[in-house]
């Protein structure tokens, strides 16, 4: 049986919980803690909750700890976490009379949640930047392939001719929405819980808005209960990462197929290719396999975040603090690596345009346009035209022939069987209807595969990229301005 007088911490608890959590906090939370401490002291001084002399002593002590770095504060058994270690050191520097007031009007609860938000903030902005880099690279590639006609697929089978640019414009569409989801998650994240203290607030006349502004938060969380109980800033990020991972996974599946010899559509750059240890001919596009596996890892991490936030009390709990942060930071880092690696893959990607064009009409992919032509030329209802062309395709399939075997005579024969009288079509009209390039050019409605329609879409997407870049620069500028404002306030109190 354990002794009732056992000293804290138990070696196992220290080894498995306290020390790993301390190391994680040292890695991510030290600099946010220094900034939050400064902002808190400035707010206390401006609200006249502490004296200017107290504020100066604290700020100088914080500066000394900051300059010494987190390396000067290694884990020590018996000191529960980084917060207590920093507080202990500050009291050593400026004495308990002044150092003991740093925690006035706040708790580890609101501070801890604020630090996590501050630490995640630059990681999210970097992720958004990497997403934008990928979008810009794909945009440039798409513009280069507006006229690269290729087979398009539905249900994994050849369906209709399209262009590589049209496919990439679809990819850009989901990446644009994923950027929007990341931005929305950032906006949920960048709200200040400071001032909630334990969870009921404080009896002192604090200024929560000042603390938030000095740290570059967009606003203040209005409920002190929600300030320390909320988890949707975490699950919003997880949801955005889930959507991104699923979208990229589906694209990865397509690229793996397009990189096969049978497809011959794309060639992954040699810098991403590994060879076989036994088969000399192999060009293994393993970068796509690694990306697929990492996307699975990202999905697992995102689900772990959601699961840890599920079925716990709506209040301060370790489930959404120390225990979740390694997975949270790891998920964002993994997503960032994936996006950056994909940007490099697309930047070096080669497309076999001639081969794709030769394959574009294979498998009767143009016969939808033949049915449309019968509607226009013979004034048939579409369903009747569809039935004629369907019978025509079945006939040629049975004979082992492809679309190039379609002739005016065969069409007249099949239409005669279906309608009771043969349809006559001009050979030139028939040839145009079966031409994959003409098929694509005819699809010039909004969002269509025609080069003109795709070019218009790419222009719109480019404008959105520019708008997203502007938002990112503005957001970074706002944070930088807040940091400068905090520095000015600190200098005013310290006389520097």
N, C-alpha and C positions, 0 to 999 in steps of 0.2 A: 504493500500500500504506500502511496505517496505521503510525504510529510506535509502537515498543515503549514509548516513554516518554510516551505520551499521558496527559494529566491527567484524573482522574475529576472530574466526570462528563462524558461526551461530550455536547455540546449537544443532540443529538437525544434521547439517553436522558433528559436533564433535562427536555426539553420534553414528551416523550410519556409518561414514566413518573414521574419523581421529583416534578416540580412538581404535576401533577394529584393524585398520591397524597398529597402534603403538604397540599394544599388540602382534600382530602376528609377527611384525618385532623384538620386544624384545625377543620373544621366539626363533626365527630362525636366525636372522641376526646380533645379537650383536657381537658374537665372530668372525664371518667372517669379520665384519666391523673393528674390532681391528686389525686383521691380514692384511687386505687390507690397512688400514691406515699406518701400519708399513712399508709394502712393498713400498707404495707410497713415504713415507718420505725417505727411503733408496735410491730409484731411483732418487728422486729430488736432494739428496745430492751427489750421485755419478755422476750425470750429471752436477753438480755445478750450479743448478738452485736455490738452497737455500744454505746458509752457513752451515758448520758443527755445529756451535753454534745453529742455528735455528733448525737443524735436532735433535740435542741432546735434546733441550727443548721440542720439539714436542714429541719425543719418550718417554721421561720421563713422560710427561703429559698423553700420551696414556696408558702407563703402570699403572699410578695411576687410570685412569678411568676403565681400565680393571680389576684391583684388587678390586676396589670398587664394581664392578658387575653392571649388568643392573638394579638390584633392587634399586640402588641409583639414578636411572634416571626414576622415574615414569612419566606417561603421565601428561603433563601440557597443559591446554588450551592456545592457542596462540602460542605454539611451534608446528610447522606443523607436524614434523615426528622425528623419532629416529636420523636421520642424523643431523638435526639442533640442537637437544638436545645435542648430543655428541660434535658437533663443538662448541656450546656455552660453554660447560663445559671445553673443552680444552683451549679455549681463556681465560676463567676465571683463569685457572691454570698457563698458560705460557704467558699470555698477548696478546693483539691484534697484536703486532709487529711480534711475532713468530707464534702464534696460527692462525692468519689470513691467513697464507700461506699454510695451509694444503690442501685447495681446489685448489691451483695453478695447472693448466694444466689438471684439471679433472672437471667433472660435476656429479650431482646426477644421470644423465642418465647412463653413463658408470659404475659408482660405483654401482648403484642399480642393474643393470643387472649382474655385477660381483658377488655381494653379494648373489644374488639368486642362481647363478651357484655354488658358494662355499658352500652354505647351502644345496643344493640338492645333492651335490656330495657324502657326507658320507651316506645319506639316500639310494642312488642308490647302493652304494657298500654293504651296509647291506642287501638290497633286493637281490642282486646277491649272497651273502653268504647264505642267507636263502634258495634260490633256489637250491644252491649246496648241502645244508644239506638235503633237500628233495630228491634230486636225489640220494645221497649216501644211504639213508634209503631204497628207493624203489629198488635200485640196490641190496642191501643185501637181501631184501625180494624176489626178482626175482630169485636170485641164489639158494635160498632155495626151489623154486617151479618149477625147470626145468622139473620135471617129474609129476607135478600135472596136469593131463589131465582134461579138462572141456569142456562144450559146448561153441562154439564160435557163435556169432550172426551177421547176416546182416539183415537190414530192421526190426530189433527188433525180428527176428525169429531165432530159432536154425538153424545153417547153416552147420558147420563142427566142428569136434573136434579140440581143440587147447590146449595150456597150460596156466596156470596163469602167468608163466614167460614170455611167448610170448606176452600176453596182456600187462604186465608191461614194457616190452622192447619197446612197442609202446608208452606208456606213457613217458618213458625216452627219446624217440626220440623227442617228441614235447617239452619236458622240456629243452632238449639240445638246440633246436632252439630258444626257448624263452630266454634262457640264452644269446645266441648270440645276440638276438635283444636288450636285456637289456644292453649288453656290447657296442653295436653300439650306443645306445642312450646315454650312459655315455660318449663315445668318442665325440659325437656331443656336449654334455653339457660342457665338460671340456676344453673349449677354452676361452681365455681371451678377453673380450671387453675393458679392461682398456686402456686408451689412446685415445679413440674415443671422449672423452669429451662430448659435447652436441650431436654432430653427425658428425661434420666436422673435428675433430682432434684438434690440438693445434699448435700455432706458436713457442712454445718452443721445444728445442732439447731433447725430452724425449726418453727413452729406453723402448718401450713397451714389448720387449722380456724379459728384466730383471724383470719387474713387474710380468709378467706371470710365469717366472721360480721360483721366490721367493714364489709364492702362490701355486705351484704345478699344474698349468695348463699345458696341453700337448702342447699347442701352442697359437698363437695369431690370432684373427679374422682379416683377411687382410683388410676388408672394414670397415671404420668407420661408414658408413651408416648402414651396416648390423649388426655391433656391438650393436647398440641400437634398431634396428628394427626387428631382427631375432626372430622367434618364433618356429622354427623347433626343437630346443633343448627341447621344451615343448611338441610339437606334436609327436616327436619321442618317448619320454617316454610314452605318451598316447597310441601310436600305439603298443608299446611293451606290455603295461599293458592290452590293448584290446585283443591281441593275447593270452596272458597268461590266461586271464579270460575266454575267449571262450573255449580254450583247456581244462582248468580245469572244466568248467561247463559241458562239454560233458562227461568227466570222472566221474564227480559227479553223473550224471544221471545213468551211468552204475552201480556205487557202490550202489546207493539207491536200484536199482533193485536186485543186488546180495545179498543185506542184507535182502531181504524179506524172509518170511517163505517159499513161493512158490519156490523161487530159492534155498535158503539154501546154497549159495556158500560161504559167508563170515559171520563172526561174529564180530561186532564192540565191542571193549572192554567195559566192564561195566562202566568204568570211563567216558564214553561219552554217556551213555544211560540214558534216563529219562523215568519214568513210567507214566501210566495213573492215573488220579484222581479217576476213576470209574472202569476201567477194569484191574483186577489184573494181567492178563497174559501179558500185553503189555511190549515190549522192543522197545522203540521208538529211532531210530538212529538219534536223533535230531541234532547231530553235523554236519551231512551231510546236513541237511536242513538249518542250520545256515550258513554253507559254501556256499551253493547254493545262499542264500539270499545275503550274502556279496559279492559274485561274481557279482551278479546283481548290487549291490551298486558300486562296482569297475568299471563295465562297464559304469554306469551312470556318474561317476566322470570323467572317461577318455573321454567320449563324451562331457562333459561340458568343458573340457580343449580345445578340438578341436574346439568346437563352439565359445568359447571366443576368439580364435585366428583367427577366420574366419571373413572376411568382415570388417576388420579394416584397417586404414592406415598403410603403411609400414614405421613405424617410432616409436618414443617413444610414448607410450600410456599406460594408466592405465589398459587397458584390459589385458595386458600380464605382469603386474607388481603387484601392491597391490591386485587387485581384483582376480587374478588367483592363487596366492600363497597358500591360505588356501586349495583350492581344490587340488592343485598339491601335497602339503605335505600330505594331507589327503588320496589321492589316493595311494601314495607310502606306507604310513603306513598301509592302509587297505590290500594292496597286501602282505605286509610283514607278517601281522597277519594271513592271509589266508594260506600262504606257511608254516609258523611255525606250525599252527594248523594241517594242513594236514600231516606234518612230524610226529607229535605225533600220529595221527590216524594210519598211515601206520606202525609206530614202534610197535604198540600194536595190529595190525590186526591179526585175526585168520582165517584160511582158512580150509574149510571142504573138504579135499582132497578126502576122500572115497566117499562122496555123489556126488561130482563133477564127479568122474570117472563113477559112476553108471548112471549118467545122460548124459554122453558124447555122447553115441550112440543113445539116444532117439530122436525121430523125424526124423529118417532116415539120420542123419548127416554124416554117413560114406559112403553113396552110390555113392559119387563122385569117391571114390577109387574103388568101384565095376565097374563103367563104365571104369575107367582107366585099370582095370584088364582085362576086356573084350577086350580092344584094344590090350593089350600085349599078352593075351592067345589065342584069336580067330582071331587076325589080322584084327579087324574091324575098319572102320573109327570112329573117336570119336563121330560124330553126330549120327551114327547108334547105337553105344553103349549107348549113352545118351538117345536115344528114347526107347530102350529096358528097361533100368532101370527106366525111367519115367513111362512107362506103368506098370511096376512091382510095383512101389510105389503107383500109383493110384489104382491098384487092391487091395493092402493091406489096403490102407486108407479106401476104400469102405467097407472092411470087418472088420474094426476096429482093425486091427493088426499093429504091429510095425516091425522094421527091423529084430528082432530075428525070425520072421516067414518066412524069405527068405530061400528057400531050393534049391538044385540043380534041383529038379523036377519042382518047380514053375518057376525057371529061364528058364528051357528048354521049358516049355509050352509057356511062354510069348515070348521068342525069336523065337519060331516056328511061332507064330501068326504074328510077325513083319517081320521076314526074310524069312519065308516059310520053314525053316528047323530049328530044335531045336539045341541049343548050349549045349554042355556037359562041366561041370566044376567040377573039383575035390572038394569034400567037404572041404578039408583042405584049399585049395586056397580060397574058398568062405568064410570060417570062418576068414581067415587072412584079406581078403579085407574088412570085416565088423567090424573088431576089432578096437576100437578107439585108442588104444595104438599104434598098427601097422600103423594106419592112420597117426598119428602124426609123428612117427619115419620115415616114408617114405618122409616126407616133410623136407628134409635136404639141400635144395638149399639155396642160400644166403638170409638171413632174414626169413627163414622158421620156422615152429613151432617145428621142431624136437629139442630135447634137445641139440644136438651137434651144430646145426645152431644157436639156441638162445644163447647158451653159448659163441659162437664166437662173436656174436653181443654184448653181455653184456661186454665182454672183451674190445671190441672197445669203448663202451660207458664209461667204467671205465677209460680208457686212456684219453678220452676227459674230464671227470670230473677232473682228475689230472691236465690236461693242463689248465682248467678253474681256478682251485685253484691256480695254479702257476701264472696265469695272475693276479688274485686278490691280491695275496701276493706281487707281483712285483709292482702293482699299488699303494697299500697301502704304500709300501716301498718308492716309488718315492715321494709320498706326505709327508711322514715323513722326508725324506732327505731334501726336499724343506723347510719344517718348521724349521729344524735344521740350514740350511743355512741362512734363514732369521734371526733366533735368533743370529747367529754369526755376521751377518752384523749389527744388532741392537746393540749388545754388543760392537762392534768395534766403533760405533758412540757415544755411551753413556759412554764408558770407563769402562764398567762392565766386 
